[in-house]
Amino acid sequence: MPAVFALLQAARLPTADLISAQDLKVWLLEASDLLLGVIALERFGTDGLLRSLATASGSRRRGFGRELVARLEKDAQTDGIERLVLLTQTAEPFFRNLGYEVIDRRHVSEALRQSAEFRSLCPASAVCMSKAIHP
């Protein structure tokens, strides 16, 4: 986990609640014992909070971010999650290209709004995005 925390901190992503987050899954992309990327999903019923997508600085622009998101979406759908929600300050164009749409924060479930990311870790200026993934 130290390498995951270092990668997320280098990308200026929140890490304060990673250890305490309920129902959190983390995917790693590694090669030759090097951490190339990470992504996480926090489950709230049939909604999932996509969080912590980061790739190592030397591994950017190689499709690893897209690969991580595709894997998360596939596994989330298999696990019965119907909608993914995320907050971003810098990656809106990236997620738009993957089919995510900007939504008003008021349109996410109460459980999601009570997550640490919504309550305190991400600023109010962060863009809220969503994508339906049910079959």
N, C-alpha and C positions, 0 to 999 in steps of 0.2 A: 504493500500500500504506500510506502514512502515515495516510490516513483510515480504513482498515480497522483498523489497530493502535489508533488513537485510539478508535474505536467499541468494540472489544473490551475495551480497558483501562477505558473508562467503565462497561462492564457487568461489570467485575471477572472477565473471562474470561482464561485463560492465553494468552500470545502467545510465550513463550520459544522454542518449537520450531516456529513456523509457517514460518520460512524453511528449516529443516533437515528438516522432516517429509517422509517418502518418500510418493510416490503420493497427494498432497493435491490436491483440487479445491476451488475456492472459487467460490461464487455471490454476486453482488452485486445488490441491488435499488436502482436509482438513478432519480431524477427531477430534471430541470432541473439536472444536474451536482451534485446532492446525494446523498450516500450515506444511504439510508433503512434498509438492513438488509444483513446478511451471514450466510452459513452455510458450513460447510466439511465435507468428508468425507475421511477418511483410510482408504484401502483396505488390508485384510489378507486376501488371498485372497477367499473368498466372503462375508466379514464386512466391514462398514464401520463406522468410528467416526464417528458424527455429532458434530460439534463446532462451537464458535464461532458459535452462533446468537445474534444480537443485532440489535436494531432501535434506531434513533436515538430519543432521548427524546421528541422532538416527533412521532414516527411510531408510537407504541405504541397498542395497542387498536384497530387499523385492519385487522387480519387479515394484516399483512405477514409475521409469524412463521409463521403457518399456510401462507401462500403459499410461503415459502422452503422449509419442510419438505416440502411436497407436491412441489415441483420436484426437490429433492434425492432424495426417494424414487423418483420416476419415473425420473430419470436413473440412479440407482444400480441399479434393477431392470433397466433396459435394458443396463447394463454388466455384468450377471451377478452382482451382489451379492444374496445371499439373506437376510441378516439385518443389521439395524442395531443398534448398541449405543451407548449414551451414558452419560455421567456428569453428574449435576446436583446442585447444592446448593439451587437456588431454583425450578426449573421442573418439578418432578415433576407437579403437577396439570395443567399445560399439556400435557406429553407423554402423560399418561394419557388425556386427552381425544382424543389423536390415535392411540390404540391401542397405546401402548408399555406394557410391563409391567415391574414391578420384578423383578430377578433377583439372585441371589447372584453376586458377582464371580468366584467359582470356576467358574461355568458359561460363561465366555467363553474363547475360544481362547487358547492360550499366546502367540501372536503379538500379540494385542490386549493381553494383560496386560503385555507387554514394551514397549508404547508409552509415550512420555513422559507422556501423560495419566494412565495407570494407575500408572506407577512413581513419579512425583514431582510432577506438576503439579496434580493434583486430590487433595484430602485423602481419607483413608480414610472420612471421614464422608459423602462424596458418594454419592448414590443411583445405583446402576447399573440401567439400563433397557434393554429390548430389544424389537425388533419384527421379525417375519418378513415379508419383502416379496417372496419368490419367487412366481411366478405359480401 
